[in-house]
Amino acid sequence: MNRVAILSICASAAFLLYILEMVRRRKLREEYSILWLFGSAIILVLSVKQEWLILLAKAVGIVYPPSFLFLVGILFILLILIHFSIAISKLHHMNKKMAQEIALMKAEREKNAG
């Protein structure tokens, strides 16, 4: 096993443990941790199973198999960014609706008071 494989195994295992610890301490919600856990587990499996990594890299047309790990990591990061963008959009819509409802309630209260 070469240094790149050992480094990727250690890094992905450490990242997986870090995500689990953040969920345990309630610093990261379970719903947001699923993609992080899945991504780090896939990278860990591909780091351990070098023959799978080589096979997948060749299937995609990547000459240097560790580069495939970076591609997988970047794709998972993009999925997480899309997930967070959807969550932010939903929260923006909810905040806008809540502000409008508060404004209507305030106007109704002022109308009844005056």
C-alpha positions in Angstrom: 0.0 0.0 0.0 1.5 3.4 -1.0 1.6 6.6 0.9 -1.3 8.2 -1.0 -3.6 5.2 -0.1 -2.6 5.4 3.6 -3.1 9.1 3.6 -6.5 8.9 2.0 -7.6 6.1 4.4 -6.5 8.1 7.4 -8.1 11.3 6.2 -11.4 9.8 5.3 -11.6 7.7 8.5 -10.8 10.8 10.5 -13.4 12.8 8.6 -16.0 10.1 9.2 -15.2 10.0 12.9 -15.4 13.8 13.1 -18.8 13.9 11.5 -20.1 11.2 13.9 -18.7 13.2 16.8 -20.4 16.4 15.6 -23.7 14.6 15.4 -23.2 13.1 18.8 -22.5 16.5 20.3 -25.6 18.0 18.5 -23.5 20.4 16.6 -24.6 18.9 13.3 -28.2 17.7 12.7 -28.7 14.2 11.5 -30.5 15.3 8.3 -27.5 17.3 7.2 -24.9 14.7 8.2 -26.3 11.9 6.0 -24.6 13.2 2.8 -21.3 13.9 4.7 -21.3 10.4 6.2 -22.2 8.8 2.9 -19.5 10.7 1.0 -16.7 10.0 3.6 -17.7 6.3 3.7 -17.5 6.0 0.0 -14.1 7.6 -0.1 -13.0 5.3 2.8 -14.2 2.2 1.0 -12.5 3.3 -2.3 -9.3 4.0 -0.4 -9.3 0.6 1.3 -10.4 -1.3 -1.8 -7.7 -0.2 -4.2 -8.8 -2.6 -6.9 -12.3 -1.0 -6.9 -10.7 2.4 -7.2 -8.6 1.3 -10.1 -11.5 -0.3 -11.9 -13.8 2.7 -11.5 -11.0 5.1 -12.4 -10.3 3.2 -15.6 -14.1 3.0 -16.4 -14.3 6.8 -16.2 -11.1 7.3 -18.1 -8.9 8.6 -15.3 -5.3 7.5 -15.5 -4.2 8.2 -11.9 -6.7 6.4 -9.6 -6.3 8.7 -6.6 -7.6 11.5 -8.8 -10.8 9.6 -8.9 -11.1 10.0 -5.1 -10.9 13.8 -5.6 -13.6 13.6 -8.2 -15.9 11.6 -5.9 -15.2 14.1 -3.1 -16.0 17.1 -5.3 -19.2 15.5 -6.5 -20.3 14.9 -2.9 -19.5 18.5 -2.0 -21.6 19.7 -5.0 -24.5 17.5 -3.8 -24.2 19.0 -0.3 -24.1 22.5 -1.7 -27.3 21.8 -3.7 -28.9 20.4 -0.5 -28.0 23.5 1.5 -29.2 25.8 -1.3 -32.6 24.1 -1.2 -32.7 24.4 2.6 -31.7 28.1 2.5 -34.4 28.8 -0.2 -37.0 27.1 1.9 -36.0 29.1 5.0 -36.0 32.3 3.0 -39.5 31.6 1.8 -40.6 30.8 5.4 -39.1 34.0 6.7 -40.7 36.1 4.0 -44.1 34.5 4.8 -43.7 35.0 8.5 -42.7 38.7 8.1 -45.8 39.2 6.0 -48.0 37.5 8.5 -46.5 39.6 11.4 -47.1 42.8 9.3 -50.7 41.8 8.8 -51.2 41.1 12.4 -49.6 44.4 13.4 -51.8 46.3 11.0 -54.9 44.5 12.3 -53.9 45.3 15.9 -53.3 48.9 15.1 -56.6 49.1 13.3 -58.5 47.6 16.3 -56.6 49.8 18.8 -57.2 53.0 16.9 
